[in-house]
Amino acid sequence: MDFKVNENSGRPSDVQLIAQALEKAKPWGLQPEVVWSLITHFKTYPSDDIEMGLTVALDDWDLND
């Protein structure tokens, strides 16, 4: 997924990226599963950035383009 951050938004960039990933999961009702995969990824790879974690989480559920 091509994540985009709006620098003019009042939201932190990480929150913007999470919102984009959850929006991608929404049509299939997989938002909780994506969050679970994200948390699980960071337990194993705590130094990864949020974009990497979200990419892996979306891949876990075949939601990445």
C-alpha positions in Angstrom: 0.0 0.0 0.0 1.3 3.5 -0.8 0.9 5.4 2.5 0.6 9.1 2.3 1.0 11.6 5.2 -0.7 15.0 5.1 1.8 17.3 6.7 -1.0 19.9 7.2 -3.1 17.5 9.3 -3.4 17.9 13.0 -3.1 14.2 13.4 0.3 12.6 14.0 1.7 10.9 10.9 1.6 7.5 12.6 -2.1 7.9 13.3 -2.7 8.9 9.7 -1.0 5.8 8.5 -2.9 3.5 10.9 -6.2 5.2 9.7 -5.3 4.4 6.1 -4.6 0.8 6.8 -7.8 0.4 8.8 -9.8 2.0 5.9 -8.2 -0.5 3.6 -9.4 -3.4 5.9 -12.8 -2.0 6.5 -14.7 -3.4 3.4 -13.9 -6.9 4.7 -14.4 -6.2 8.4 -10.7 -7.0 9.1 -9.8 -4.0 11.1 -9.3 -5.9 14.4 -7.2 -8.6 12.5 -4.9 -5.9 11.1 -4.4 -4.3 14.5 -3.7 -7.7 16.0 -1.1 -8.4 13.2 0.5 -5.0 13.8 0.8 -5.6 17.5 2.2 -9.1 17.0 4.7 -7.7 14.5 6.0 -5.1 16.9 6.4 -7.7 19.7 8.9 -9.4 17.4 10.4 -6.4 15.6 10.0 -3.4 18.0 12.5 -1.2 16.1 10.5 -1.3 12.8 8.8 1.8 11.8 5.0 2.0 11.7 4.9 1.9 7.9 6.8 -1.5 7.9 4.5 -2.8 10.6 1.4 -1.8 8.7 2.7 -3.3 5.4 3.3 -6.6 7.1 -0.1 -6.5 8.9 -1.9 -5.8 5.6 0.1 -8.6 3.9 -1.0 -11.0 6.6 -4.6 -10.6 5.5 -3.8 -10.2 1.7 -4.9 -6.6 1.7 -1.8 -5.1 0.3 -1.8 -4.0 -3.4 
